[in-house]
């Protein structure tokens, strides 16, 4: 059952997501060759606690860390470790927080130093796919209209959409109904209406979309070991249109799609 949120609840979810956004933005300058992914995790957990938030992932279904750090062919759920980042890597960071009972969730893929043009194209495409999907979020459309827009954009740029993991409802729990695949035919699923809050998160690969889970029972990698990228924001359908809850105000001001009134 989909739990539609009141405007007051959406504001609570936004406060949690602002903590997530702050931490992800603070991690960005730390991402350099030689840094251990465990150091990023320790920073994220410490900062969340300083802001009176609880890391949402730590202990969730037994996950051992606060941050997910997925490198290169790792799609999602990479466990932080003593592994050091290398020049040319790409790193997906996924972080969640609980604040005053509400959940926030976002992810971004960052380059480690200079990366190949193809890897940069992959990162640009996963972000672009999110915004293609975002444009479909309006009352009266259906959930799979989002999915279809994401898939069409990704495949038009020569990449593939990961099918084993999906976006989801969020707010009072980390994972709520509905599930939101990043592929599929349009015009299917529940109608979009006010109060819907989604963690939209396209995950894409440079090669094939098939997935393998490593022996740690968490880290998902591309079966063909091609590079993968992940981009996620929590979005809400409000009485004033669709809002991205996990972008900082200063980030919003720098984005050209603000001028198109995509969100405020």
N, C-alpha and C positions, 0 to 999 in steps of 0.2 A: 504494500500500500504506500502510495506517495504521500509524504507529509508536507503539506503546503504551509509556508511560514507567514506569520504576520509581519508587518513592517517593523515592529519592535524587535521581533526575533531576528529579522534580517540585519538590523543594526548590531545585535549581539554577535552574529556570525561575522559581520564585517570587522568588529573589534578584534576578534581572534585572528582573522585573516591579515589584518594590518601587522600583527606581531609576526606572522609567518613571512610577510613581504619584507619587513624590516630585517629579519635575520637572513633571508636569502640575499638581500642587497648587500648586507655587511660581509657575507661570505665571498662575494664576487672578487674583491681585490686580494683575497687570500689565496686564490686559485693560481698557483705557480708551480713550475717544475720543482720537484724535491719535497713538496708538502705531502704529508701522510693524510689519507682520507680520515683516519681516526682523529686527527687534529681538528678537522672541520666539524666532525660530529661533536667533539667536546665543546667547541665554541658554541654551536647551535644549542646544545642542551643548557649550557651555562647562561646564555643570553635569554632563553625562554624563561628560565627560573628567575632571572633578574627582573623580568617583566610580569612576574606573578602568573605565568602560564605553565601548563604541563605539556611536555612533548607527547604528541598524540600517538606516535608510532611505537615508542619504547614499551615492550611488553605486550603489544597488540598481537594476539595469536602467537605469542612467543618470540616476536621480532626483538633482537637483542640491543638495538641502537635507537637513537633519537632521529637520525638523519639517514636517508638512503643515498648512497654514493655509487652511481653506476657509470663505469668507464668503458668507452669505445663500444664493443659489441654487447655490453651489458645493457639490457633494455630498462629494467626496473628492479628495485629491491636489493641492489648491491649493498653488502654489509661493510661499513667502514672498518679499516684494518691498518696495519703498518705499511701497506702498499703505498709507494710514493708516486705521485703524478709525474708524467714525463712530458717534455715539450712535444706538441703535436697531438696529444690526447684530446678527447672531448669528454666532458664530465657532466652527467645529469644529477642534479640535486633535487630531492623530493623531501619536503618537510611539512609536518602537521603540528598543530598546537590546539590545546583546549584552554579556553579562557572564560571564566564565569559560566561554565557548562556548555559553551558553544565551541564547535570545531571549525578549524581553518585548515586548508590544504592547498599547496601550490608546488609547482616544479618548473625547473628551467635547465637548459643545457648550455654550458659555458665552454669556450675553448681554453686549452691550456697553452698559453703562448701562441706562436704562429701555427696555424693548421692549414691543411690542404684546401684548395678552392672547393673541391667536392664535399669535404666535411663541412665547410661553412655553408654551402648550399643546403645540405641536410638540415643544419640548425635553422637556417632561414625558412626552410619549407615547413618544418614542424610548427614554428611560430605562426607562419602565414596560414597554415591549416586551421589552427585554433581560431583565428579571426574570420576565416571563411565560414566556419561553423557558427561563430558568434552572430554573424549577420542573419542567420536563420532563426534566431531566438526571438520570436514575437508571438503574441497571443493568437491562437487559431491555427498556427502551424503545428506539425507533429514532430516528435522527438527524432524520428529517423531522417527528417529533413536536415538536421544537424549532421548526422552520421554520413549521409550521402554527400553533402558539401565537402566535408573533410576528406573523404576517400577520393572524390573526383579531383580535388586540388593536388593531393599528394601524388596520385598516380599520373596526373598530367605533367608532373615535374620529374617523372622517372623513378620514383621511390615506391615503397610498399608500406601498407598500413598493418601494424601488428594487430592480430585478431584475438589473441588469447587474453588480453586485458582491456578493460573498458572504463569509461568515466562512470560517475555515480552521483546519486543524491547525497547531500551532506547537510549537517546543521546540528541536530541534537545527538547524532552519532556520526562516526567517521564514514561509514558506508551505509547509505540508505537507498531505498528505491527512489527513482528508477535506475536501472543500468543504462549506460549510454555508450553503445559501440561506436567505433570510429569508421565504420563501413556499413553498407546496406542500401537497400532501395528507399526512395523517398516516400512520404505519405503514409507511414506506418507508425504504430505505437500511440501512446497517449498524446492528447493535444496539450500544447504548451499554454499555461495560464499563470496568472499572477500568483506569487507565493512560491513558485518553483525555484529551488536552489540546487545548482549542479556543480560538481567538480568536473569540468571538461578537461580531458587530458589525452590529446593525440600522442601516440607513440609510433614512430616510423623507423624503417630500416633502409639502408642503401641497397641491400640485396633482397633475399626472400623474406617473407613474413613469418615463417615457422620458428617456433620457440623451443628452447631446451632449458630445463631447470638444473642448476648445478648441485653438487653433492651437499652443499650447505642447506639445501631445501628452501632457499629463498631467492638467490640470484638467478634472474631470468636472462638468458643470452640468446642472440640470434643463432639458429641452428647452423647457418653457413658462416657464422662469425663475421658478418658484415657489420659496419658501424650502425648504431641506433641512436635516436634522439627523442627527447620527451619534453613536452611543454604543457603546463597545467595552470589553470586559474579557477577559483570559485566564483561563480556568477549567479545573479539573482534576477528574477523577473519581478519588478516592483511596480507600484502604481505610477511611477515616473519613467518606466521603460527598463531596459536591461542594464544592469550595473555589474562591473567587475569589482569584486570585494577585496581581492588580493593584490591590487596594485597600489603603490604609494602615491600620494597626491602629486609629488614632484615627478614621478614617472609618468603619470597621466598627462601632465602639462607638456611633456616633451614629445608626445606621440601625435602623429599627423591625423590618425583616425578620430581623434577628439573633434576635429573640425567638421567631421561628417556626422557628429552627434551619435556615434555608435554607442557611447556610454558617457556617463558624467561622473 
